[in-house]
């Protein structure tokens, strides 16, 4: 997993929901004294293009998102704590294929 992904990086405490893309919540101004937090990466349209769960300074999990022209999620590449990568694809309505 890479340390940083393209886009504007912002920090969050956690996420909500179970659907993709993750909904990052509780923005953080300072993560210097945090053991666990999420880094969210946003494009010019404010779409979440990637997020990383950071635990004790190491990236534990990572999501990378690609969107269709209509703004609906097209693909999600998820890397888990063991380094296993899962790629999920979605139709034009956002339903998993």
C-alpha positions as a printed NumPy array, in Angstrom:
array([[  0.   ,   0.   ,   0.   ],
       [  1.192,   3.471,  -0.737],
       [  1.476,   6.041,   2.026],
       [ -0.257,   8.814,   0.12 ],
       [ -2.819,   8.755,  -2.654],
       [ -3.558,  11.479,  -5.226],
       [ -5.917,  14.272,  -4.257],
       [ -6.427,  16.604,  -1.343],
       [ -5.787,  14.791,   1.935],
       [ -7.994,  15.372,   4.979],
       [ -8.172,  13.524,   8.294],
       [-11.187,  11.916,   9.986],
       [-11.918,  10.055,  13.195],
       [-14.1  ,   7.318,  11.701],
       [-16.677,   6.449,   9.045],
       [-20.391,   5.654,   9.038],
       [-22.528,   3.226,   7.073],
       [-21.727,  -0.015,   5.341],
       [-21.98 ,   0.971,   1.668],
       [-19.162,   2.119,  -0.569],
       [-17.644,   4.592,  -0.864],
       [-17.135,   4.943,   2.86 ],
       [-18.647,   8.038,   4.472],
       [-15.837,   9.6  ,   6.506],
       [-17.104,  11.536,   9.534],
       [-15.761,  13.72 ,  12.337],
       [-13.033,  15.77 ,  10.626],
       [ -9.798,  16.16 ,  12.564],
       [ -7.528,  19.212,  12.476],
       [ -4.596,  17.529,  14.178],
       [ -3.632,  13.863,  14.217],
       [ -0.285,  14.266,  15.979],
       [ -1.508,  12.575,  19.172],
       [ -3.911,  10.058,  17.606],
       [ -3.157,   6.354,  17.417],
       [ -5.877,   5.618,  14.863],
       [ -7.471,   7.845,  12.224],
       [ -8.573,   7.863,   8.581],
       [ -6.933,   9.765,   5.731],
       [ -9.4  ,  10.721,   3.028],
       [ -8.282,  11.819,  -0.431],
       [-10.644,  13.997,  -2.46 ],
       [-10.669,  15.101,  -6.1  ],
       [-11.644,  18.55 ,  -7.422],
       [-15.326,  17.527,  -7.354],
       [-15.029,  16.583,  -3.649],
       [-15.484,  12.883,  -4.426],
       [-13.645,  10.523,  -2.113],
       [-11.044,   8.876,  -4.364],
       [ -9.307,   6.945,  -1.626],
       [ -9.06 ,   6.435,   2.096],
       [ -6.637,   4.8  ,   4.454],
       [ -7.   ,   3.616,   8.02 ],
       [ -3.811,   4.587,   9.815],
       [ -2.942,   2.742,  13.036],
       [  0.187,   3.717,  14.979],
       [  1.604,   5.454,  11.907],
       [  1.126,   2.504,   9.535],
       [ -1.521,   2.155,   6.818],
       [ -3.645,  -0.808,   7.909],
       [ -6.328,  -0.791,   5.214],
       [ -6.846,   1.155,   2.023],
       [ -9.699,   1.857,  -0.386],
       [ -9.238,   3.354,  -3.859],
       [-12.362,   4.473,  -5.735],
       [-13.089,   5.189,  -9.407],
       [-16.283,   6.889, -10.529],
       [-18.409,   6.834, -13.663],
       [-19.042,  10.051, -15.605],
       [-22.362,  10.423, -13.762],
       [-20.579,  10.446, -10.371],
       [-21.708,   6.933,  -9.376],
       [-19.077,   4.555,  -7.994],
       [-17.63 ,   2.329, -10.731],
       [-14.852,   0.373,  -8.996],
       [-13.482,  -0.053,  -5.488],
       [-10.074,  -1.575,  -4.795],
       [ -9.847,  -2.633,  -1.166],
       [ -6.601,  -3.719,   0.463],
       [ -7.048,  -5.356,   3.867],
       [ -4.639,  -5.579,   6.797],
       [ -3.054,  -8.748,   5.359],
       [ -2.342,  -7.071,   2.017],
       [ -5.101,  -8.992,   0.226],
       [ -6.685,  -6.938,  -2.561],
       [-10.354,  -7.192,  -3.508],
       [-11.777,  -5.335,  -6.512],
       [-15.497,  -4.624,  -6.622],
       [-17.313,  -3.27 ,  -9.692],
       [-20.651,  -1.479,  -9.84 ],
       [-23.244,  -0.865, -12.568],
       [-24.473,   2.532, -13.766],
       [-26.892,   2.733, -10.815],
       [-24.242,   1.883,  -8.217],
       [-25.348,  -1.69 ,  -7.602],
       [-22.581,  -4.302,  -7.224],
       [-21.943,  -6.487, -10.262]])
